[in-house]
């Protein structure tokens, strides 16, 4: 087993990775299937990124209609690019840790609303997948966070990305120190990956939104906890690499109740009352940053990943509420206080 491919950074740091090699070797068999899936286009890139902002006051029955309407603004019927009829969708929430006193995770009602939305749009299958960054059983974490109580049949829908079979993908012109990534087959075989993120500040990268949420797609069984190899290889750079390697993505941000201060786990509750959606993740994250009162041009990972001016508000096709009508300053942590977006 030891002669199976492993990430180059891991070969340097770990002499024996038998279990990880088994996972990687098994996943290599799925490469052909994954490539075939990639040829099925779900999103046709628009000339100008479309981002929708909708107001939402609480995690109650109203959120189902709010999410449905917000996502509906991006369907082909509405002049957008999203077509999921008959497709296989994987939702990637932000399920990190559980603390009953802080809004660490994407709210389970919000995730349920997103799942019901895509099923209502004709998706053939809508799965939920996450690879928590800490050494904790993912199903126990999901249970504590209320996912079992909210989403019927959750255990049958859920994939623990820390333990899934993987496929090796080379990184062409990477931003990070990595030359390849081992990623879960369940994601690479999807027609669309939906980052169902939480609006939170982050003590290392400023904010964790749709793009940073993809750290949870990288298996801890290979890259350590809390995804140590990605940290060693450069966090902003790895965010940009992950954004580039997943070609078919959509972003939905739970900004009803977010987190400010020392996020993404130890911060405090912050009501923002918004849902943000879009098929261009840098544009979605830049919009969320503005809502949070943060200058998006200060984010290193946005500087790396953004193109066509997604960080400039005038280059985004804004739908729904204006940024000014929902903007609320999130308390920033440490040196990130200097990233405050000037008012006026």
VEXDREN-2710 file (C-alpha; in Angstrom, 1 decimal):
% VEXDREN-2710
k/r/px/py/pz
1/UNK/0.0/0.0/0.0
2/UNK/2.9/2.4/0.7
3/UNK/3.6/2.9/-3.0
4/UNK/0.2/4.5/-3.7
5/UNK/0.2/8.3/-4.5
6/UNK/0.1/10.7/-1.6
7/UNK/0.2/14.5/-1.5
8/UNK/3.8/15.6/-1.8
9/UNK/3.7/17.7/1.4
10/UNK/2.4/14.6/3.3
11/UNK/5.2/12.4/1.9
12/UNK/7.6/14.8/3.5
13/UNK/5.8/14.9/6.8
14/UNK/4.6/11.3/7.3
15/UNK/6.5/8.2/6.5
16/UNK/3.6/5.8/6.9
17/UNK/0.0/6.6/5.7
18/UNK/-1.4/3.2/5.1
19/UNK/-5.0/4.0/5.8
20/UNK/-4.9/7.2/3.9
21/UNK/-3.2/5.5/1.0
22/UNK/-6.0/3.0/0.9
23/UNK/-8.6/5.8/0.7
24/UNK/-6.6/7.6/-2.0
25/UNK/-6.1/4.4/-4.0
26/UNK/-9.7/3.4/-4.0
27/UNK/-10.7/7.0/-5.0
28/UNK/-8.5/6.9/-8.1
29/UNK/-10.9/4.4/-9.6
30/UNK/-13.5/7.2/-9.8
31/UNK/-11.4/9.6/-11.9
32/UNK/-13.2/8.6/-15.2
33/UNK/-16.7/9.0/-13.6
34/UNK/-15.7/12.4/-12.1
35/UNK/-14.4/13.6/-15.5
36/UNK/-17.6/12.5/-17.2
37/UNK/-19.7/14.4/-14.6
38/UNK/-17.6/17.6/-15.3
39/UNK/-18.8/17.6/-18.8
40/UNK/-22.4/18.1/-17.7
41/UNK/-22.8/21.9/-17.3
42/UNK/-25.2/23.1/-14.7
43/UNK/-24.1/26.7/-14.7
44/UNK/-23.4/28.8/-17.8
45/UNK/-21.2/31.7/-16.7
46/UNK/-22.9/35.1/-17.1
47/UNK/-21.1/38.1/-18.4
48/UNK/-21.7/40.0/-15.1
49/UNK/-21.9/38.2/-11.7
50/UNK/-25.5/38.1/-10.3
51/UNK/-25.8/38.3/-6.5
52/UNK/-29.1/38.4/-4.7
53/UNK/-29.6/39.9/-1.2
54/UNK/-32.9/39.0/0.6
55/UNK/-34.0/40.1/4.1
56/UNK/-34.8/37.3/6.6
57/UNK/-35.8/38.0/10.2
58/UNK/-35.7/34.5/11.7
59/UNK/-35.3/30.8/11.3
60/UNK/-39.0/30.1/10.9
61/UNK/-41.3/28.9/8.2
62/UNK/-40.8/32.2/6.2
63/UNK/-37.2/31.2/5.5
64/UNK/-38.3/28.5/3.1
65/UNK/-40.0/31.0/0.8
66/UNK/-37.2/33.5/1.2
67/UNK/-34.6/31.0/0.1
68/UNK/-36.8/29.7/-2.7
69/UNK/-37.3/33.2/-4.1
70/UNK/-33.6/34.1/-3.7
71/UNK/-32.3/31.0/-5.5
72/UNK/-35.0/31.4/-8.1
73/UNK/-33.5/34.7/-9.2
74/UNK/-30.6/32.7/-10.7
75/UNK/-32.6/30.2/-12.7
76/UNK/-32.6/30.2/-16.5
77/UNK/-36.3/31.1/-16.3
78/UNK/-35.4/34.3/-14.5
79/UNK/-32.6/35.2/-17.0
80/UNK/-29.9/33.6/-14.8
81/UNK/-27.8/30.5/-15.4
82/UNK/-28.9/27.9/-12.9
83/UNK/-30.6/24.7/-14.2
84/UNK/-30.7/21.8/-11.8
85/UNK/-33.5/19.7/-13.2
86/UNK/-32.6/16.0/-13.1
87/UNK/-29.2/16.9/-11.5
88/UNK/-27.3/15.6/-8.5
89/UNK/-26.7/18.3/-6.0
90/UNK/-24.4/18.2/-2.9
91/UNK/-25.0/20.8/-0.2
92/UNK/-21.9/21.7/1.8
93/UNK/-23.0/23.5/5.1
94/UNK/-20.6/25.0/7.6
95/UNK/-20.8/22.4/10.4
96/UNK/-17.7/23.0/12.4
97/UNK/-18.3/22.5/16.1
98/UNK/-21.3/22.9/18.5
99/UNK/-21.8/25.4/21.2
100/UNK/-25.4/26.0/22.3
101/UNK/-24.6/29.6/23.1
102/UNK/-23.0/30.7/19.8
103/UNK/-24.1/30.5/16.1
104/UNK/-21.2/28.4/14.9
105/UNK/-22.9/26.4/12.2
106/UNK/-25.2/27.0/9.3
107/UNK/-28.6/26.7/10.9
108/UNK/-30.3/23.4/10.3
109/UNK/-33.6/25.0/9.2
110/UNK/-31.7/27.0/6.7
111/UNK/-30.0/23.9/5.3
112/UNK/-33.4/22.2/5.1
113/UNK/-34.9/25.2/3.3
114/UNK/-32.0/25.0/0.7
115/UNK/-32.6/21.3/0.2
116/UNK/-36.3/21.7/-0.3
117/UNK/-35.6/24.5/-2.7
118/UNK/-33.5/22.4/-5.0
119/UNK/-35.8/19.4/-4.8
120/UNK/-38.6/21.8/-5.7
121/UNK/-36.6/22.9/-8.7
122/UNK/-36.5/19.3/-10.0
123/UNK/-33.1/18.1/-8.8
124/UNK/-32.9/14.3/-8.9
125/UNK/-30.9/14.1/-5.7
126/UNK/-29.8/16.5/-3.0
127/UNK/-27.2/15.2/-0.6
128/UNK/-25.5/16.9/2.4
129/UNK/-21.8/16.6/3.0
130/UNK/-19.3/18.1/5.4
131/UNK/-15.8/17.3/6.8
132/UNK/-15.6/19.1/10.2
133/UNK/-12.2/20.5/11.1
134/UNK/-12.0/18.9/14.5
135/UNK/-11.6/15.3/15.6
136/UNK/-15.2/14.8/16.4
137/UNK/-17.7/12.3/14.9
138/UNK/-19.5/14.2/12.2
139/UNK/-22.9/12.6/12.9
140/UNK/-22.7/13.3/16.6
141/UNK/-21.9/16.9/15.8
142/UNK/-24.8/17.1/13.3
143/UNK/-27.1/15.6/15.9
144/UNK/-26.0/18.1/18.6
145/UNK/-26.5/21.0/16.1
146/UNK/-30.1/19.9/15.4
147/UNK/-29.8/18.5/11.9
148/UNK/-31.4/15.1/12.8
149/UNK/-34.4/16.8/14.3
150/UNK/-34.9/19.2/11.4
151/UNK/-34.0/17.2/8.3
152/UNK/-35.9/13.9/7.9
153/UNK/-33.7/11.0/7.0
154/UNK/-30.6/13.1/7.6
155/UNK/-28.3/10.1/8.3
156/UNK/-29.1/8.6/4.9
157/UNK/-28.4/11.9/3.1
158/UNK/-25.2/12.8/4.9
159/UNK/-21.6/12.1/3.8
160/UNK/-18.7/12.6/6.2
161/UNK/-16.1/14.1/3.9
162/UNK/-13.3/13.4/6.3
163/UNK/-13.8/9.7/5.6
164/UNK/-15.0/9.5/2.0
165/UNK/-13.1/7.8/-0.8
166/UNK/-11.1/10.3/-2.7
167/UNK/-9.7/11.0/-6.1
168/UNK/-6.3/12.6/-6.8
169/UNK/-6.4/15.8/-8.8
170/UNK/-3.4/17.7/-9.9
171/UNK/-3.3/21.5/-9.3
172/UNK/-2.3/23.4/-12.4
173/UNK/-0.5/26.7/-11.6
174/UNK/-1.5/26.5/-7.9
175/UNK/-1.5/29.5/-5.6
176/UNK/-0.5/27.4/-2.6
177/UNK/2.5/25.1/-2.0
178/UNK/0.4/22.1/-2.9
179/UNK/0.8/20.4/-6.3
180/UNK/-2.3/18.1/-6.0
181/UNK/-5.4/17.6/-3.9
182/UNK/-7.2/14.4/-2.8
183/UNK/-10.9/15.3/-2.9
184/UNK/-14.0/13.2/-2.1
185/UNK/-15.6/11.3/-4.9
186/UNK/-19.1/12.3/-3.7
187/UNK/-18.3/16.0/-4.5
188/UNK/-16.4/15.3/-7.8
189/UNK/-19.3/13.2/-9.0
190/UNK/-21.9/15.9/-8.3
191/UNK/-23.4/18.1/-11.0
192/UNK/-23.4/21.1/-8.6
193/UNK/-21.8/21.8/-5.2
194/UNK/-23.7/24.3/-3.2
195/UNK/-21.7/26.1/-0.5
196/UNK/-24.3/26.8/2.2
197/UNK/-22.1/29.0/4.3
198/UNK/-22.5/31.0/7.6
199/UNK/-21.7/34.7/7.7
200/UNK/-18.9/34.8/10.2
201/UNK/-15.7/36.7/10.9
202/UNK/-12.5/34.6/11.0
203/UNK/-9.4/35.4/13.1
204/UNK/-7.0/34.3/10.3
205/UNK/-8.6/35.3/7.0
206/UNK/-11.1/38.1/8.0
207/UNK/-14.3/36.2/7.2
208/UNK/-15.4/32.7/6.4
209/UNK/-18.0/32.7/3.7
210/UNK/-18.7/30.5/0.6
211/UNK/-15.1/30.1/-0.5
212/UNK/-13.5/29.4/2.9
213/UNK/-16.3/27.0/3.5
214/UNK/-14.7/24.6/1.1
215/UNK/-12.0/23.8/3.6
216/UNK/-14.5/21.3/4.9
217/UNK/-14.4/19.4/1.6
218/UNK/-10.8/18.4/2.2
219/UNK/-10.6/15.1/4.1
220/UNK/-9.1/15.2/7.6
221/UNK/-8.2/11.5/7.2
222/UNK/-5.5/12.7/4.7
223/UNK/-4.8/16.3/5.6
224/UNK/-5.1/16.3/9.4
225/UNK/-7.1/18.2/11.9
226/UNK/-7.9/21.1/11.6
227/UNK/-6.8/20.6/8.0
228/UNK/-3.3/21.2/9.1
229/UNK/-1.7/20.6/5.7
230/UNK/-3.8/23.4/4.2
231/UNK/-2.7/25.7/7.0
232/UNK/1.0/24.9/6.4
233/UNK/0.5/25.5/2.6
234/UNK/-1.1/28.9/3.0
235/UNK/-4.7/29.4/4.0
236/UNK/-5.7/32.2/1.5
237/UNK/-3.8/30.4/-1.3
238/UNK/-5.5/27.1/-0.5
239/UNK/-8.9/28.8/-0.6
240/UNK/-8.1/30.1/-4.0
241/UNK/-7.0/26.7/-5.2
242/UNK/-10.2/25.0/-3.9
243/UNK/-12.3/27.6/-5.6
244/UNK/-10.5/26.9/-8.9
245/UNK/-10.7/23.1/-8.7
246/UNK/-14.5/22.9/-8.2
247/UNK/-15.9/24.2/-11.5
248/UNK/-19.7/23.8/-10.8
249/UNK/-20.6/25.7/-7.6
250/UNK/-23.3/27.9/-6.2
251/UNK/-23.2/30.0/-3.0
252/UNK/-25.9/30.5/-0.4
253/UNK/-25.0/32.4/2.8
254/UNK/-26.9/32.1/6.0
255/UNK/-26.6/35.7/7.3
256/UNK/-29.7/35.7/9.4
257/UNK/-27.7/35.4/12.6
258/UNK/-24.0/35.4/12.0
259/UNK/-20.9/35.6/14.2
260/UNK/-18.6/38.6/14.9
261/UNK/-15.3/39.0/16.7
262/UNK/-13.1/36.0/17.3
263/UNK/-14.7/33.8/14.7
264/UNK/-15.2/31.2/13.3
265/UNK/-15.9/29.4/16.6
266/UNK/-15.3/31.7/19.6
267/UNK/-17.0/34.8/18.4
268/UNK/-20.4/36.2/19.5
269/UNK/-23.8/36.3/17.9
270/UNK/-24.5/39.0/15.3
271/UNK/-27.9/39.6/13.7
272/UNK/-27.6/40.6/10.1
273/UNK/-31.0/39.4/8.8
274/UNK/-29.9/38.5/5.3
275/UNK/-29.7/35.7/2.8
276/UNK/-27.1/36.1/0.0
277/UNK/-27.0/33.9/-3.1
278/UNK/-25.1/33.7/-6.3
279/UNK/-23.3/31.5/-8.9
280/UNK/-20.0/33.5/-8.7
281/UNK/-18.4/32.8/-5.3
282/UNK/-15.9/35.7/-5.2
283/UNK/-18.8/38.1/-6.0
284/UNK/-21.0/36.5/-3.3
285/UNK/-18.2/36.8/-0.7
286/UNK/-17.3/40.3/-1.7
287/UNK/-21.0/41.3/-1.4
288/UNK/-21.1/39.6/2.1
289/UNK/-18.0/41.5/3.1
290/UNK/-19.6/44.8/2.3
291/UNK/-22.7/43.8/4.2
292/UNK/-20.5/43.1/7.2
293/UNK/-18.8/46.4/6.8
294/UNK/-15.5/44.9/5.6
295/UNK/-13.5/46.1/2.6
296/UNK/-13.4/43.0/0.2
297/UNK/-10.2/44.3/-1.4
298/UNK/-8.4/43.5/1.8
299/UNK/-9.0/39.8/1.6
300/UNK/-5.9/38.0/0.2
301/UNK/-8.0/35.0/-1.0
302/UNK/-10.3/37.3/-2.9
303/UNK/-7.4/39.1/-4.5
304/UNK/-6.1/35.7/-5.7
305/UNK/-9.4/34.2/-6.9
306/UNK/-11.4/37.1/-8.1
307/UNK/-11.5/38.2/-11.7
308/UNK/-13.6/40.4/-14.0
309/UNK/-13.9/42.8/-11.1
310/UNK/-16.1/40.8/-8.8
311/UNK/-14.8/42.8/-5.9
312/UNK/-16.1/46.0/-7.3
313/UNK/-19.8/46.6/-6.4
314/UNK/-20.4/48.3/-9.7
315/UNK/-19.4/45.2/-11.6
316/UNK/-22.0/43.0/-9.9
317/UNK/-25.6/42.6/-11.0
318/UNK/-27.2/43.3/-7.7
319/UNK/-30.7/41.8/-7.2
320/UNK/-33.1/42.4/-4.3
321/UNK/-32.0/44.5/-1.4
322/UNK/-29.3/47.0/-1.7
323/UNK/-26.1/46.6/0.3
324/UNK/-26.7/49.9/2.0
325/UNK/-30.1/48.9/3.3
326/UNK/-28.8/45.8/5.1
327/UNK/-25.2/46.8/6.0
328/UNK/-24.3/46.2/9.6
329/UNK/-20.8/46.4/10.9
330/UNK/-19.5/43.1/12.3
331/UNK/-16.9/43.5/15.1
332/UNK/-13.5/42.5/13.7
333/UNK/-10.7/40.7/15.4
334/UNK/-7.1/41.8/15.9
335/UNK/-5.4/43.4/12.9
336/UNK/-8.5/42.9/10.8
337/UNK/-10.0/45.9/12.5
338/UNK/-8.0/47.8/9.9
339/UNK/-10.1/46.2/7.1
340/UNK/-13.2/48.3/8.0
341/UNK/-15.0/49.5/5.0
342/UNK/-15.2/53.4/5.0
343/UNK/-18.7/54.8/5.2
344/UNK/-19.9/57.7/3.2
END
